[in-house]
Amino acid sequence: MLYYAIAFLIIALIAGVLGFGGIAGAAVGIAKILFFIFLALFVLALLFGRKPRV
């Protein structure tokens, strides 16, 4: 998931340099959403992925 967020960020940067503002804005929005989903899943994996001590 983080890979896709970085890919959309790179697409946004290239589109912004070439002057495609609408495409760049959309790609940045998608990258932000994917990054926050990745972050939430990462935190959940840290919290619930640990084995209890006996």
Order of alpha helices (4+ residues) and beta strands (2+ residues): alpha-alpha
